[in-house]
Amino acid sequence: MRGPVQPARAEAVSGDTPAQPADIPAEFGTNWHDPVTAAPPISKPAGKSCRVTLAEAQFRDFTPYRGSYTPPERCGDRWSKVVLRLDGKVKGRQFDRLGYVHVGGVEILRTSTPQPSPDGIEWSVEKDVTRYSDTFRGSRDVEMLIGNVVDDTYTGVIDVKVTLTFYAGRQAPAPDRVLTLKDDTLTTPRNSERIVAEVYATGSGGGCEEYWYLTVPDSAPYSCQAAGGPYREVQIKVDGRLAGIAAPFPTVWTGGWSNPFLWYVVPGPRALDIKPIEYDLTPFAGILNDGRPHRVEVSVVGVPEGQSGWSTPVNVLVDQDTRSTRVGGKLTTHRSTDVVNSSTYTPGTEHRVATEGGHRLTVAGYVDTSHGRVTTTVSRALANTSTHRWTDGETLDALNATWADDESVTVDGRGPARTTHTRRTYTMDGTTTLGAGDRLRTVLTLGDRAAVTQAHGGRRTAWTRLDDTYTGDATYTVNVPRDQRHAVGTTSERYRIHGSSGCYDRSLTAVQGLLTRDHRGC
């Protein structure tokens, strides 16, 4: 495994200091602090750098921006780091919108937008994209889209600029090739010794799959139904054979849970930086390396038949054996349990759906490289439990859910075996109520956690623990003009990551749209 993906960072552009209690208004006004997240900044090497503009556009509809990319001339073609930066601004009224950036067909960023104030907001996202260096070494087509609707009601035009900054110096480790699928097929170099697929899986589009974690069986009286309930699992297959499983991250976009006041300043985890799911397909390298195209398909378990709402673009990252022209091998192990998916509906004054889901998969295979036979074993176990409660008319709507994605990758060749164990845990605990005077209140806690341990010959060599926790409590009056909503809200995020290489700890709090706390620990 390459270890955890370094998070992107959204930052306030204004650089304001936290507000004092006396400065906090009684309710939201027409302007608020620019969006900010507690994630750590992208570290940047010292020395020479070169910047290239990928895209500069205003999005009013669903017309993509199309341009071209040319590698920088003064920083060589091997870089110590490559950093993408998106700068955006929007004002007026607008929904949250989903977007992407493609270079040569490779998806290097998937993002969403914060919702604006009438006076306007600015935000930025930075992401380490060094892993796509192979793509950046040649001239490529660029495509970017943030699908948008602008009319008399939704007036926000999304204005963005995307750049790449290349840092000269000793080349950082990166895949030798970055590939995309062609008509759902993949042809790898015949000397591939490690193959990793990444899938930017997002449920979105305004339908019920945007809130897949809240769907209920068809027998239950709720506004979003799915025959199998809310269990979702992202699967990847090679030539029709299951090759990888994963739990999708339950992203809450910046209009989520019917309450945009939760997200104006502090968005939920990953909302501005959708991380790809990674699947180690190296056990299948012996099959894929025959020089012929192989069918690679991604599907989402639990989506009602014929229903859209999921996007699953795929990149494939390949490490090659430069001392061999052909790397052969064999898939030696393939064990999969049946998918567990049980949703039980209990009627009553307070309706209830209890869900339990899970799946296990183990695959192993070897490749015969110039440095000997290397066996890779990938085991992954998924588990999901949730309890969804609501009343008639959905004036109370509550969910308590946990997703676990436990993965172990062992590489055994010459010398002691190397194992990377990653346990991901996602949590969601929220309640929305609609009370007297059409006052809608949402109280919500989200968790994005991961524990990564690396071992060599059974001895731990490195470890990391991540805990990104968001909490929010916001209330406003629905079904009235914007200036009559009388909204109040407090939102917080604490991002903690620590391990054998150090620690980072930052806490943010916003009240009525003002940043009142920005504390750094460690």
N, C-alpha and C positions, 0 to 999 in steps of 0.2 A: 504493500500500500504506500501511496505517496504521503500519507498523513492527512490531517484535516485541512480543508481548503481555507486559506486565509480569508477572513470576512471582508466584505466591502464596507466602506464607511460612508454614512451620510452625515453631513456636517452643516451647522448653521453658518451662513455666509457673513452675517452681520457682526459676529464676534462680540455680542452684547454680554455683559456680566449678569449674573443671576439677579432677578428682581428682589427687592426687599418686601417684607409683609405689607408695609404701608402702601406699596405701589400696586398691589393686586386689586384689580377691579372686582366689582360685585358679580359680574357676569362677563361672558365673551363679548368683545366688541367687533369692529370691522377689520381689525388687524391683529396678528399674533406673531409669536416668535417663529423664525424660519425652522423647518424640520431639522431635527438633530437626533442622532442615535448614539448609544453609549459604546458601540463597537470600537476596537482599537484602530488607530490610523495605520495606513500601509507604510511600512518602513521603506525608506528610499536610500540607495547607496550614494555616497559622496562621489564627486568627480563629474566627468563630462556626461551630458545628457542631450537628447534630441527629441523634439516634440513634433508630432504629425497630427493634423486635424483629420478625423475620420468622417465626421458629419456635422453639419450646421443647418438646422431646419426649424420651421414652425409647423406644428401638426394641427390641422383643422378638421381632417377627415381621415379616411382609411387609405390614403394614397402614400405608398412608401417613399422615403427618400432614397435615391440611388446615386451613387458616386463611385469614385475609384480611390484606391490606396496605392501609394508608392513607398517603398522602404526608405528610411532616412539615409542621407548620403554621408553624414559625418560621424556616424557611430558604429560603423561596421555592420556585420550580419550575425554577430554572436553577442548576446547581451547578458549582463548580470541580473537585470530585472526589466520587465515591461509593465507599466502601470496604465490602466485605462481610467479616464476621468470623464464623468458626465456632469455638466452644469446645466441646470434647468431653472426656468422661471415661468410663472403663470399667475394671472389675477382674474378676479371676477367670480364666476360660479362654474364649477366643473366636477364631474365624477372622477374617481380614481380610474386610471387607464393603464393597460398592460402594454409593455414594449419590448423590443429586442434589437440587437445589433449583430449583423452577420458580416463577416469578412471572408470572401471566397467561399461562401456557403457555410462557413463554420460559425456557430453561435457562440459569441464571446461574452455576451451580456444579455440577461433577461431581467427586466425591472418593471416596477410599477411606479405610479406618480402619486405624490401627496395631493390632497385637495386644497384649493387656494382660498385665501381671504379675499374680500372685495378689493383691498388695497394691494394685494399681490404678495407672493412669497418667492424665495429663491432657495435652491438646495443643490447639493452635489453628492455624487457617489464615486468612490474610488475602488478599484478592484485590481488585484494582482493577476495579470493575464500572461505571465511568463510561460506557462504551459503551452500556449498557442504559438510559440516562437517560430515553429516550422511554417505556419501560415503567413507570418509577417515577413518572411525572407523574399517574397516575390510580389509583384504587382497583382492586385486583386480587385474584384468588384466589391462594393460596399452597399449593403441594404440596411436601412433602419426604418422601423415603424413604431409609432405610439398611436394606435387607432383612437380617433377622437371624433366628437360630434360638437359642432358649434352652431348655435341657433339663437333665437331671441331669449331663450331661458338659460341655456348653458353657454356662457360667453367666453370661457377660458381657452385661449390659444396657448398651446404648450410649446415653449421656445427652448430649444436645447442645443448644446454644443458638446461633441464627444471628441476627445483627443487620446492619443497614445504617447507616452513618454518612454523613451528607450535609454537605458543607462549602460554606457560602455563599460567594459571591464571583463573579468573572467566569466566565461559563459556559465550560467546557472544550469543545474540539471533540468532537463525538459525532454518530452518525448521526441523521438526522431521524426515521426510523421503524425500529422493530424488529418484524419480522414472524415468524410461524411458519407452517408448512404446514397446510393443511386437507385431509384425505383425500389426502395426497401432492400437493396442488396449491398453487400460489402465484399470488396476484394482487397485482401491484405498483402503486403510484400511477403515474398516466400521465405524471408529470413526473420520474420517477426518472432521475438521471444517473450514479449509481454504485451498484452492487448487489454486495454481498459475502455469500456464504453461509458459515456456520461450522458445523462438524459435530463433535460430541463423540463421536468414534469410539472404542469400547473393546471389546476382546475379553475376555470374562469369563464368569462363570456356573458355574465349576467343571469344565467339560468341556475337551476338548483345545484349543478356540479360545482359552482363557485362556493357553495356551502355544503359540500358533500358530507361533512361530518355531522350535519343536522338532519340528513334525510332519514325517513322512516319506512318500514314495510308498507305495501299497498293497503293493508288492512287497517292501518291507523289513520285517524282523521287529522292530517297535518298538511300544510301547504306544499311541502317538498317530499315527494315519495320516490322510493326506489325499491324494486321488488326484493332485493337482498339486504336492504337497510344500508347503514353508513360505512360498512367495512370496505376499504379500498386498498389495493395492493398493486404496485407497478411492476410488471413482469417484462423480461426481455427473453426472446427465444432465438436460437440459431437453428436454421433449417427445421423449424417446427418443434424443436426440443427446448424445454425450459432451461435457461442458462443463468438466470439471476432473478431475485425477488427483492423488493424493498418497500418500506412504508413511506408513502408520500408525506412531506411536511405539511401540516395543517395551516397554511398561510392565511392570515387574516389581512385583507387589503385595507386601504385607508378609508373605506366607507363601510367596513364590516360591522356586523352585529347591529345594523340599523342605526348606528350612532357615530357620525363622522367626528363628533367632538372628542372622541377617545383618541384620535390619531392625528390631529392637526399639527402638533408639535413633536410628539414622540410616536413614531410608527411602530407597529408590531414587529417582532423578530422576522428578519429576512424579507420584509415587504418591499424594500427598495433594491434588494440583491437576492434574487432567486438562485439558490445554490443548486447545482446539478446533483442528481443521484449518480453514484459511481458503481459500476459493476466490473469486477475483475473477470474477464473472459479468457484469461491465459490457459485454463484447462482445455479450452476448445481450439487452441492454436494449432495443434496437430491436424485438425479438420480444416481450419480456415486457411492454412498455408499451402494449399494445393494449387494456387494460382487461378482458381475459378471463383466466380461470384457466389456468395452464399446469402441466403435470405435471413435478414435480421428484422425482427418485428417487436414492437413495444405495444403493450396493451395494459389497460387498467381494469382489474377485477372489481366487479360490483357496479359498474356503470350500466344503467338500463340499456337494453339492446336498442340500437338506432339513435341513441341520445348523444349529442355532441357536448362539448364543454371542456375537453382535455386536450392540451397541446403537449407533444412529447418529442421535440427535436433531439437528434442523436449526433454526438461527435464520437469519434473513435481515436484513442491515443495509443500509439504503437512505439515500443522500443525494439530496435533491430539488433541482430547479431552481426556486427560489421565484418567479422572474420569468416562468415559463412554466407553462401548464396542461397542455401536452402536449409531451413530448420524443420525437421520432421517431428512427429510426436503422436500422442494418442490420448484420447479421453478414457480414463480408467475407472472412474467412479461417478455414478449419477443416482442419488437417492433423494426422493421428494415425498413428503407426507401429503395427504389430502388437505386442501384448504379448509380450515375451520371457519365457519361464518354462521353465527346464530344470533338472530335478533328476535326478542320476545316482547310482544306488545301486551300491556296490561291496561285495560280501560278503567276509567274512573273520573271523579271530579278533577283529579290531576292525572292526565294520561302519562304513561311511562313506557319507554322502550329501552330494554337492557340488551347490550350487544357484547358478544365475545367473538373474536376472530384471531386467526393465526395461521402460520405456515412455516415449514422448515425445508431447507434445500442444502444438500452437500454435493459439490462436484469436485473432481480431481483429475489431473492429467499431467503428462510430462512432455517436455521438449528436449530434443537432443541437440545441444548447442556446441559451439567450438570450445567451450570450457566445461563440457560434460553434461550429463543428464540432470535436468532440473524439474522437480515435481512441485506443482502448485495445487494446494487444497483450499477451497473456499467453502465455508459453512455460514449459513445465514438463518436466523430464526426471527420471526415477526410475531408480535402479539398486540392486540388492541382490546381494550375494555372501555365501555362508555355507558352512561345512564343519561337519557334525555327525558326531561319532564316538561309538560306544557298543559295549559288549561284551554277550554273552549274559547275560540277567538284569539288564542295565542297571546292573551294579555300577560301571561307569564310564560316564559320560554327559557329553559335552563339546560345546560350540558356540563357534565363532568366526564372527561375522557383522558385516556393515556394510551400512547403508542410507543412500543419498544421495538427497536431494530438492532439486533445483536449479530455482529459479523466478525469472523475470524479468518484471516488469510495466512497460510503457512507456506513458505518457499523453502524447499529442501534440495540442496545440490551439494557441491563440494563444501565441506566445512559444516559447522552447526546450523541447524534449521533456524530460520528467522520467522517470527510470528508477529502479526499486528492484530490486536483485538480491539474492536470499536463497538462500544455500546451507546446507542443513541436513544434518548428518551424525550418525547414531546408530550406536553400536557396542556389542557384547556379546561378552565373552570369558570363558567360565566352564567349570569342570569340577567335577562331583560324583562322589565315589568312596565306595563302601561297603566298608570293610575289616574287619579282624579285630575280633572283639568287637562287631560291628554298629555300628562307629563310622562315622558318615556325615560327610564333610567336603566343604564347598563353597568353592571359591575363584573369585571373580567380579569382573570390572571392567565397569562400564557407562559409556557416554559420551553426552552430549547436547550437541552443538555446533552453532553457527550463526554465519554471517558475513553481515552485512547491509551493503550499500553503496547509498547514494543519490547520484544524479548529476542535474545540471541542465544541459542543453545539452552533454552529454558530459564535464562537469567534476564531479569528486567533491565533494559538499557535506557528506556525513555518512557515518559508518561505525561499526559495532559488531561486536565479536567476543565470543561466548559460549563458555565451556568449563565444563561441569558434569560432573565425573568422580567416580564412586563406586567404591570398592574394598572388598572384604570377604573374610574368611577365617574360617569358623566350623565347629566340629566338635561333634557330640553323639552319644549312644547312642540308637538307634532301638528301637522295640518294647519300651520299658520305661516304668514310671510316670514322671511329670514330675520327681519329686524324685530320680530315679536317672539322669537324662540326662547329668550331669557335663559340661555344655556350656561351651565356651570360644569366644571370638570377638573379632576386631578388625575394626572397620569405620571407613571414612573417607569424607569428601566434601570436594572442593575446588570452589568455585563462583567462577569468574572471569568478569567482563564488563568490557570496556574499549572505548574508542573516542573519537570526537571530542568527546563530552560528559563524559568523565572515566572513572574506573575504580572497580571494587569487587572485593575479593578476600577470601574467608573460607574457612578450613580447619577441619574438625572431625574428631576421632578419638574413638571409644568402645572400651573394652576391658572385656570381661565385664560390659557394661551400664553402666559408669561413663564419663562424659565426661572424657577425659584431655587433650584439646587443643581450644582454641577460639581460633584466631589470625586476626586481620584484617590484611590487607595494604593496599597503596595508601597 
